[in-house]
Amino acid sequence: MIRLLIALTLVAVPATAEEVVGALSQNRVAITANFDGSEIFVFGAVKREAPIPDDAGPLHVVITIRGPSEAVVVRRKERTLGIWVNRDSVLVDEAPSFYAIASTGPLTEIMSETARLRHRIGFDKAVRIVGAPDDVDSPRSFSEAVVRIRQDNGLYKQQDGIVDLRDETLFATNVALPANLTEGVYRTRMFLLRDREVVSISDTEIIVRKEGLERWIYAMAHEQPLYYGLLSLAVALFAGWLASEIFRLLRR
């Protein structure tokens, strides 16, 4: 019985154990007054305990960077009597504020549908509607609208074939972060694939935070709303007074 268990264990273990080890050029991004985006250099290597078998399928790498998720209400507009008005609305329960996918090849070709579903890779897997009203037609179009709008704003991007994989051992790519980022933890995952299935995963994080004057204003608005309102009123009054003085001097 013991010999049988040992034999089954040896059969279950792959002949080539591969592990992905990845890192980032920076793990913190500071949003300041002159912040116009950033670029993250993602790189890594594949560790092996044995040579690659001759009959092994091609090796691929998929990298995802995902920002904090949030619920979004999406409304559908219809034209009535020449006026565009809101009609149906659906709550998209989960939508990442930022989502980037970089890979060594076309995502649907190098990764199976089961693996994409299990690890929730792809815009169609990341943006989810748990329940939609029964009287709403085509609820999936609402999640597709979120993806389309955020793609236009540079917040969602899928770049196939930009990960450079050399000798099935070293890989690297650059991922651009736009200027309109939100604060939070951005989860970065590196997937190693063989025969369209995930064989190893490396996880790390990028911390995005407002700093300087932006951080002070953000903290005041959320932690001391009364003082923030008074300060905003004072700034508005001062700006109005300054504008009137400038116009008065110009008319002289």
C-alpha positions as CSV (number, residue, x, y, z in Angstrom):
1,M,0.0,0.0,0.0
2,I,2.8,2.4,0.9
3,R,4.6,1.6,-2.4
4,L,1.4,2.3,-4.3
5,L,1.0,5.7,-2.6
6,I,4.6,6.6,-3.4
7,A,4.2,5.6,-7.0
8,L,1.0,7.7,-7.3
9,T,2.8,10.7,-5.8
10,L,5.6,10.4,-8.2
11,V,3.2,10.3,-11.1
12,A,1.3,13.3,-9.9
13,V,4.4,15.5,-9.7
14,P,5.3,17.1,-13.1
15,A,8.6,16.0,-14.6
16,T,9.6,19.7,-14.8
17,A,8.8,21.9,-11.9
18,E,8.8,25.5,-13.1
19,E,8.4,28.6,-10.9
20,V,8.1,32.2,-11.9
21,V,9.9,34.8,-9.9
22,G,9.1,38.4,-10.7
23,A,9.8,42.0,-9.5
24,L,8.9,45.6,-10.3
25,S,11.0,48.7,-10.9
26,Q,9.0,50.5,-8.2
27,N,6.4,49.5,-5.7
28,R,5.1,53.0,-4.8
29,V,3.6,55.7,-7.0
30,A,3.1,59.2,-5.7
31,I,0.4,61.4,-7.1
32,T,1.5,65.0,-6.9
33,A,0.5,68.3,-8.5
34,N,2.6,67.6,-11.6
35,F,1.9,63.9,-11.9
36,D,1.3,63.0,-15.5
37,G,1.5,59.2,-15.3
38,S,4.2,56.7,-14.6
39,E,5.7,53.6,-16.1
40,I,6.4,50.3,-14.3
41,F,9.1,48.0,-15.6
42,V,8.0,44.4,-14.9
43,F,10.6,41.7,-15.1
44,G,11.3,38.2,-13.9
45,A,12.8,34.7,-14.4
46,V,11.7,31.1,-14.5
47,K,13.3,28.7,-12.0
48,R,13.5,25.0,-12.9
49,E,14.4,21.9,-11.1
50,A,15.0,19.9,-14.2
51,P,15.6,20.4,-18.0
52,I,12.6,21.2,-20.2
53,P,11.2,18.0,-21.8
54,D,11.4,17.8,-25.6
55,D,7.6,17.3,-25.8
56,A,6.7,20.3,-23.6
57,G,4.4,22.9,-25.1
58,P,5.4,26.5,-25.6
59,L,5.9,28.7,-22.5
60,H,4.0,31.9,-22.1
61,V,3.8,34.7,-19.6
62,V,0.7,36.9,-18.7
63,I,1.1,39.9,-16.5
64,T,-1.9,41.8,-14.9
65,I,-2.0,45.0,-12.9
66,R,-5.4,45.5,-11.2
67,G,-6.4,48.6,-9.2
68,P,-9.0,48.8,-6.4
69,S,-12.5,47.5,-7.4
70,E,-15.7,49.5,-7.0
71,A,-19.4,49.3,-7.8
72,V,-20.6,51.4,-10.7
73,V,-24.1,52.4,-11.7
74,V,-24.5,52.4,-15.4
75,R,-27.5,54.1,-17.1
76,R,-28.7,53.6,-20.6
77,K,-29.9,56.7,-22.5
78,E,-32.7,56.7,-25.0
79,R,-34.0,59.4,-27.3
80,T,-37.5,60.4,-26.5
81,L,-39.2,63.3,-28.4
82,G,-35.8,64.6,-29.5
83,I,-34.4,64.5,-25.9
84,W,-31.9,62.0,-24.5
85,V,-33.1,60.7,-21.2
86,N,-32.0,58.0,-18.8
87,R,-33.9,54.8,-19.0
88,D,-32.6,51.5,-17.7
89,S,-29.9,51.4,-15.0
90,V,-27.8,48.5,-13.8
91,L,-25.4,48.2,-10.9
92,V,-22.1,46.7,-12.0
93,D,-21.1,45.1,-8.8
94,E,-17.3,45.0,-9.4
95,A,-15.2,47.0,-11.8
96,P,-11.4,47.6,-11.2
97,S,-10.5,51.2,-11.3
98,F,-7.5,50.2,-13.4
99,Y,-6.8,47.0,-15.3
100,A,-3.8,46.3,-17.6
101,I,-3.0,43.0,-19.2
102,A,0.3,42.3,-20.9
103,S,1.2,38.9,-22.5
104,T,3.6,37.1,-24.8
105,G,0.8,36.3,-27.2
106,P,-2.9,36.6,-27.8
107,L,-4.6,36.0,-24.5
108,T,-7.3,33.6,-25.8
109,E,-4.7,31.6,-27.6
110,I,-2.1,31.1,-24.9
111,M,-4.6,30.6,-22.0
112,S,-7.5,28.3,-21.7
113,E,-11.0,29.6,-21.0
114,T,-11.0,27.6,-17.8
115,A,-7.8,29.2,-16.6
116,R,-9.1,32.7,-17.5
117,L,-12.2,32.0,-15.5
118,R,-10.4,30.6,-12.5
119,H,-8.0,33.5,-12.3
120,R,-10.4,36.1,-13.6
121,I,-8.2,37.3,-16.4
122,G,-9.7,39.5,-19.1
123,F,-12.1,42.4,-19.1
124,D,-15.1,40.1,-19.4
125,K,-14.0,38.2,-16.2
126,A,-13.0,41.3,-14.1
127,V,-16.1,43.4,-14.7
128,R,-19.0,41.6,-13.1
129,I,-22.7,42.0,-12.7
130,V,-24.0,39.7,-10.0
131,G,-27.7,40.3,-10.5
132,A,-29.5,42.5,-13.0
133,P,-33.2,43.6,-13.0
134,D,-35.4,41.1,-14.9
135,D,-36.9,43.9,-17.0
136,V,-33.5,45.1,-18.4
137,D,-32.6,43.9,-21.9
138,S,-29.0,42.7,-22.5
139,P,-27.5,43.4,-19.0
140,R,-24.1,42.4,-20.3
141,S,-24.0,45.5,-22.5
142,F,-23.8,47.6,-19.3
143,S,-20.6,45.9,-18.2
144,E,-19.3,46.2,-21.8
145,A,-20.0,49.9,-21.6
146,V,-17.8,50.2,-18.5
147,V,-15.0,48.5,-20.3
148,R,-15.4,50.6,-23.4
149,I,-15.4,53.9,-21.4
150,R,-12.4,53.0,-19.3
151,Q,-10.5,51.9,-22.4
152,D,-11.1,55.3,-23.9
153,N,-9.8,56.9,-20.7
154,G,-6.7,54.8,-20.7
155,L,-7.7,52.9,-17.6
156,Y,-8.2,49.5,-19.2
157,K,-5.6,48.2,-21.7
158,Q,-4.8,44.8,-23.1
159,Q,-1.5,44.5,-24.9
160,D,-0.8,41.1,-26.5
161,G,2.7,40.2,-27.5
162,I,4.6,43.0,-25.6
163,V,6.2,40.7,-23.0
164,D,9.6,39.8,-24.2
165,L,10.4,36.2,-23.2
166,R,14.0,35.0,-23.9
167,D,15.1,31.4,-23.9
168,E,12.0,30.5,-21.9
169,T,13.8,31.9,-18.9
170,L,13.9,35.7,-18.7
171,F,11.0,38.0,-19.4
172,A,10.3,41.8,-19.2
173,T,7.9,44.5,-20.3
174,N,6.8,48.0,-19.5
175,V,3.3,48.9,-18.3
176,A,2.2,52.6,-18.5
177,L,0.1,54.0,-15.6
178,P,-2.1,57.0,-16.7
179,A,-2.4,60.3,-14.8
180,N,-6.0,59.6,-13.7
181,L,-5.2,56.9,-11.2
182,T,-7.1,56.5,-8.0
183,E,-5.5,55.8,-4.6
184,G,-5.1,52.3,-3.4
185,V,-3.3,49.0,-3.7
186,Y,-2.7,47.8,-7.2
187,R,-2.3,44.0,-7.3
188,T,0.3,42.8,-9.8
189,R,0.3,39.1,-10.8
190,M,2.6,37.2,-13.2
191,F,1.3,34.0,-14.6
192,L,3.5,31.3,-16.1
193,L,1.7,29.1,-18.6
194,R,2.5,25.8,-20.3
195,D,0.1,24.2,-22.7
196,R,-2.4,27.0,-22.0
197,E,-2.6,26.2,-18.3
198,V,-1.2,28.1,-15.3
199,V,1.8,26.4,-13.8
200,S,3.1,29.2,-11.4
201,I,2.0,32.6,-10.1
202,S,4.0,35.5,-8.6
203,D,2.1,38.2,-6.7
204,T,3.3,41.6,-5.7
205,E,1.7,45.1,-5.0
206,I,2.0,48.7,-6.1
207,I,0.9,51.3,-3.6
208,V,-0.6,54.5,-5.2
209,R,-1.1,57.5,-2.9
210,K,-1.6,61.2,-3.2
211,E,1.2,63.2,-1.6
212,G,2.0,66.8,-0.9
213,L,-0.8,69.4,-1.3
214,E,-3.1,66.8,-3.0
215,R,-2.8,64.5,0.0
216,W,-3.6,67.4,2.4
217,I,-6.7,68.5,0.4
218,Y,-7.9,64.9,0.0
219,A,-7.5,64.2,3.7
220,M,-9.3,67.4,4.7
221,A,-12.2,66.7,2.3
222,H,-12.8,63.2,3.8
223,E,-11.8,63.7,7.4
224,Q,-12.8,67.3,8.1
225,P,-15.6,68.2,5.6
226,L,-16.7,71.3,7.5
227,Y,-13.3,72.9,7.4
228,Y,-12.9,71.9,3.7
229,G,-16.2,73.6,2.9
230,L,-15.2,76.8,4.7
231,L,-11.8,76.8,3.0
232,S,-13.4,76.3,-0.5
233,L,-15.8,79.2,0.2
234,A,-12.9,81.4,1.3
235,V,-10.9,80.5,-1.8
236,A,-13.9,81.2,-4.1
237,L,-14.5,84.6,-2.4
238,F,-10.8,85.6,-2.7
239,A,-10.8,84.5,-6.4
240,G,-13.9,86.6,-7.1
241,W,-12.4,89.6,-5.3
242,L,-9.1,89.3,-7.2
243,A,-10.9,89.0,-10.5
244,S,-12.9,92.1,-9.8
245,E,-9.8,94.1,-8.9
246,I,-8.0,93.0,-12.0
247,F,-11.0,94.1,-14.2
248,R,-11.2,97.4,-12.3
249,L,-7.5,98.1,-13.0
250,L,-7.8,97.2,-16.6
251,R,-10.7,99.7,-17.2
252,R,-8.6,102.6,-15.9
